[in-house]
Structure formats: C-alpha cells, structure tokens
Amino acid sequence: MIARRDLAVRVAARSDLSPTCFRLTLAAQEPLDASPGQFGMLSCGEGFDPLLRRAFSLAGVSRQGDTTEVELLIKEVGKGTTLLRHFALGSDLRLLAPLGNGFSLDAGPHRLALVAGGIGLPPVLFAAEVLAARSTGFDLYLGATSAVELLELTRCGRATSRAGGELVLTTDDGSRGERGFVTAALARRLSEGRAYSRVLACGPTPMLAALTLLARGHGLDAELSLEEPMACGVGVCLGCVVKLADGRYVPTCKEGPVFRTSELAPGWWT
C-alpha cells in the first residue's frame, strides 16, 4: 500500500479536451508514487464553498526534475468542477493522494483488454501508458457519445501502438469509429475468437454492468474501477458503499475503487 499524503499543489497547466472536459496538470514539490486506478481528493479553492473536495482518478503521475506533475482529466458537471476549470495558472490547491487500490497490471498468456467509457478514461489511460512502458500487450477500447467527446486520442494511439495493440473507437451516434456501445465492439472481437487474459475498465455504471455480463459469459476475469459518489475518500463517511459477493458492504474509496467482478454482489450488475 502506497502511503497517502496531503499535498500542496499548484495549477501548472490546463487545456480543454472537449466542450465539457479538460485536462488539469498539478505541480507539487513532494514526490508522489501512485498506481493506475488510484485517485485523489482535490480541493476546489481556499474557502468553504464548496466545502468538500472532489474525487478524481489519476490520469498520470511523473517526476520532472524537482517537481511532481499530476494529470487529471475532468468533466465539468457542477460548481466544483466549474471552479477548477477557471482557476488561474499558479493557483494553490490541496490534493490528498494516492487513495484506494489500483489495477493489477501483471501480464498473462494473452494481451489485456482496456475499456474506457467517456470520462472513465483517466485510470485506463494511466494503465495504458504504464503497460506500454513495460512492453505488455493490450488492446484499448474507447467509447463516447460522439466524436467530440473522444478524449486524448493521440496519447491513446501512441500507447496502444507502442504495445502492439489495436485502438478501437466507438461512438453512440456513429460520428467516429464503430457505431454503438464500446461493450458491443469488445463483444464482436471476443465472438471472433480474440483472446484476452483480463479486462481492465472504467466508465459509467451501465457500461460496467454490461461488461461484467460479457466477461462472465466468456470466462474472462475483469477488474472494474467503479464510479461512486465520494465525500471523504478514506472510508469514514460511508457514502460510497458497494455490496460484495460475500454479503459485506464496503466503502468503494477504501476497498476499491477497483474491484474484480467476482468480488461484487450479483445485484450490482444484474
């Protein structure tokens, strides 16, 4: 377990990725070790409105000289994310990280299938770049509602190419890539005989539920990064509990956010 810390960070860079999403780069003087699938709780300013920090999966962590750079991909959906989108460069914030448990990145007899839906991309992109650096093979399935919401295509393509895999794009409206849900694209390739050792995924709950059924039907192990509302990030408030197969309810922020599908109660995905 990597020890969490409350880091002083500043807004080092910000760029729009789509009409609704943006990339936020934070700089810290302290080192930070994190694994793909872990997340952080980011303050939205110095005051008490908003009171609570916001939970964001880490899209990348790197050390640049004496500075640690943390990348977040954020969708603007409310007051907190709107504030983050408009902070001036150099603004001071606090980041509690790394939190939770990440993906298992061990290689297997076959390549991995990485699946991201919409703003579920950050932990999957982080995993893709780490796996590519290790020369671990994978295919990356990236889905969105429309072409404009397909994020970080250059980085996704570069990591997938480096790993010798296929980048599969899908959009609900067919404006780019294959028309339909990203799970359908994976299902077609599995039906054609493509073999994977494991599936790593993050996205909206309906996508993850469909992916669970698909993986179970093909005898595949899958790890899901769940998107649950989190207020504290450390398992105290119990606002993000999920039921496990053994009947226990556990906080997603502390025991997850990554779970194997075999760990989750059937009611979660049926």
C-alpha positions in Angstrom: 0.0 0.0 0.0 1.4 3.4 -1.0 1.0 5.9 1.8 -1.3 8.8 1.1 -0.3 12.4 1.8 -2.0 15.8 1.7 0.0 17.6 -0.9 0.3 21.3 -1.6 -0.2 21.7 -5.4 -0.5 24.5 -7.9 -2.2 24.6 -11.2 0.6 24.2 -13.7 -1.4 23.8 -16.9 -4.9 23.5 -18.1 -6.3 22.7 -21.6 -9.7 21.9 -23.0 -10.3 18.5 -24.4 -13.9 18.8 -25.5 -16.8 21.2 -24.8 -17.3 19.5 -21.4 -13.9 18.0 -20.5 -10.5 19.5 -19.7 -7.0 18.4 -18.6 -5.6 19.8 -15.4 -1.9 19.5 -14.6 -0.9 20.0 -11.0 2.6 20.5 -9.7 3.9 19.5 -6.3 7.3 19.8 -4.7 7.0 16.5 -2.9 7.4 13.1 -4.6 4.2 11.0 -5.2 4.1 7.4 -6.1 0.7 6.1 -7.4 -0.6 3.2 -9.4 -3.2 3.3 -12.3 -6.7 3.1 -10.8 -5.9 5.1 -7.7 -7.4 8.5 -7.2 -7.1 11.8 -5.3 -9.3 14.2 -3.4 -8.8 17.7 -4.8 -9.8 21.0 -3.1 -11.8 23.5 -5.1 -10.4 26.6 -3.5 -9.5 28.1 -0.2 -13.0 28.8 1.2 -15.8 26.6 2.4 -18.0 26.7 -0.7 -17.7 24.1 -2.0 -17.0 22.5 1.4 -15.9 19.0 0.2 -13.1 18.1 -2.0 -13.8 16.3 -5.3 -12.6 12.8 -6.2 -10.7 12.3 -9.5 -8.9 9.3 -10.8 -5.3 9.9 -11.6 -4.5 10.1 -15.4 -0.8 10.2 -14.9 2.0 10.9 -12.3 5.5 11.8 -13.3 8.6 13.4 -11.8 10.0 16.3 -13.8 13.3 17.4 -12.2 12.4 18.6 -8.7 8.7 18.7 -9.4 5.9 16.1 -9.4 3.3 16.5 -12.1 -0.1 15.0 -11.6 -2.5 14.9 -14.5 -6.3 14.8 -14.1 -9.0 14.6 -16.8 -12.1 16.3 -15.6 -15.7 16.7 -16.8 -17.4 19.9 -15.9 -20.6 18.9 -14.2 -21.2 21.3 -11.3 -19.9 24.1 -9.1 -16.6 22.4 -8.0 -15.5 21.3 -11.5 -16.5 24.7 -13.0 -14.2 26.4 -10.4 -11.4 24.1 -11.3 -11.8 24.8 -15.0 -11.4 28.5 -14.4 -8.7 28.8 -11.8 -5.7 30.9 -12.9 -2.4 29.2 -13.6 -0.4 29.2 -10.4 -3.4 28.8 -8.1 -2.8 26.9 -4.9 -4.8 23.8 -4.1 -4.6 20.7 -1.9 -4.5 17.1 -3.2 -5.0 14.1 -0.9 -3.4 11.2 -2.7 -2.9 8.4 -3.6 -6.1 6.9 -2.4 -7.7 3.4 -2.9 -6.4 0.4 -4.8 -5.4 0.2 -8.4 -5.5 -2.2 -11.3 -3.4 -5.4 -11.4 -1.0 -4.9 -14.3 0.5 -8.3 -14.3 1.0 -9.8 -17.8 -0.8 -13.0 -18.8 -0.6 -15.5 -21.6 -2.7 -13.2 -23.8 -2.9 -9.4 -24.2 -5.1 -7.3 -21.9 -8.3 -5.6 -22.9 -8.5 -2.0 -21.6 -12.0 -0.5 -21.9 -13.0 3.2 -21.2 -16.3 4.9 -21.5 -16.4 8.7 -21.6 -14.7 10.4 -18.7 -13.8 6.9 -17.4 -10.7 7.2 -19.5 -8.2 8.6 -16.8 -7.3 5.4 -14.9 -7.4 3.4 -18.2 -5.1 5.8 -19.9 -2.7 5.8 -16.9 -2.7 2.0 -17.1 -2.2 2.0 -20.9 0.9 4.2 -20.6 2.4 2.2 -17.8 1.8 -1.1 -19.6 3.2 0.3 -22.9 6.4 1.3 -21.0 6.6 -2.3 -19.7 6.0 -3.7 -23.3 2.9 -5.5 -22.0 0.4 -6.1 -24.9 -3.1 -4.7 -24.8 -6.0 -3.5 -27.0 -7.7 -0.3 -26.0 -11.4 0.2 -26.4 -12.5 3.8 -26.1 -16.2 4.8 -26.3 -18.1 8.1 -26.1 -21.4 9.6 -27.1 -19.9 11.4 -30.1 -16.6 12.1 -31.8 -16.0 15.4 -29.9 -16.1 13.5 -26.6 -13.4 11.0 -27.5 -10.5 12.3 -25.4 -6.7 12.1 -25.6 -6.7 10.2 -28.9 -3.0 11.0 -29.6 -1.9 9.6 -26.3 -4.2 6.6 -26.6 -2.9 5.8 -30.0 0.7 6.2 -29.1 0.5 3.9 -26.0 -1.5 1.3 -27.9 0.9 1.3 -30.9 3.9 1.0 -28.5 2.2 -2.1 -27.0 1.5 -3.6 -30.4 -2.3 -3.5 -29.9 -5.4 -2.1 -31.5 -7.1 1.1 -30.6 -10.9 0.6 -31.1 -13.0 3.7 -31.1 -16.8 3.7 -30.8 -19.4 6.5 -30.6 -23.1 6.2 -29.8 -24.0 8.3 -32.9 -21.5 6.8 -35.3 -19.7 10.1 -35.8 -16.3 8.4 -35.4 -15.2 4.8 -35.2 -17.8 2.0 -34.9 -21.4 2.9 -34.2 -22.8 1.7 -30.8 -21.6 1.0 -27.4 -18.0 0.2 -26.6 -19.0 -3.1 -25.0 -20.5 -4.2 -28.3 -17.2 -3.7 -30.1 -15.5 -5.9 -27.5 -18.2 -8.5 -27.8 -17.7 -8.7 -31.6 -14.0 -9.4 -31.2 -14.5 -11.9 -28.5 -17.0 -13.7 -30.7 -14.5 -13.7 -33.5 -12.1 -15.6 -31.2 -9.8 -12.9 -29.9 -8.3 -13.9 -26.6 -7.6 -11.8 -23.6 -6.0 -12.6 -20.2 -8.0 -9.9 -18.4 -10.2 -6.9 -18.8 -9.5 -3.5 -17.1 -12.3 -1.0 -17.3 -13.7 2.3 -16.1 -16.8 4.1 -17.2 -20.5 4.7 -16.3 -22.2 2.0 -14.2 -24.4 0.7 -17.0 -21.3 0.1 -19.2 -19.5 -1.7 -16.3 -22.6 -3.8 -15.6 -22.8 -4.8 -19.3 -19.1 -5.5 -19.4 -19.4 -7.7 -16.3 -22.0 -9.9 -18.0 -19.9 -10.0 -21.2 -16.8 -11.1 -19.3 -18.6 -13.7 -17.3 -20.1 -15.1 -20.5 -16.6 -15.6 -22.0 -15.0 -16.8 -18.8 -12.8 -13.6 -18.5 -11.5 -12.1 -15.3 -12.3 -8.4 -15.2 -11.3 -5.5 -12.9 -13.6 -2.5 -12.8 -12.9 1.0 -11.4 -16.3 2.0 -10.0 -17.7 5.5 -10.4 -19.4 6.1 -7.0 -20.0 9.5 -5.3 -17.3 10.1 -2.7 -17.3 12.7 0.0 -14.2 11.9 2.2 -12.1 9.5 0.1 -10.9 7.5 3.2 -13.8 5.3 4.2 -15.2 7.4 7.0 -18.5 8.8 5.7 -19.7 5.6 4.1 -21.3 7.5 1.2 -19.9 5.2 -1.5 -20.6 1.7 -0.1 -21.0 -1.2 -2.5 -22.2 -4.7 -1.7 -19.8 -7.6 -2.2 -20.5 -11.2 -3.1 -19.9 -12.3 0.5 -22.7 -10.0 1.7 -20.5 -7.3 3.2 -20.9 -3.6 2.4 -17.6 -1.8 1.9 -16.6 1.8 1.1 -15.5 2.0 -2.6 -13.0 4.6 -1.8 -11.1 2.4 0.7 -11.6 -1.1 -0.6 -11.7 -0.1 -4.2 -12.3 1.8 -6.4 -11.0 -1.2 -8.4 -12.8 -4.5 -7.8 -12.7 -7.8 -9.6 -16.1 -8.7 -10.9 -16.1 -11.9 -8.9 -15.9 -9.8 -5.7 -19.1 -7.8 -6.4 -22.6 -9.0 -5.4 -24.8 -10.1 -8.4 -27.3 -7.4 -7.6 -24.7 -4.8 -8.7 -24.5 -5.9 -12.3 -27.8 -7.7 -13.0 
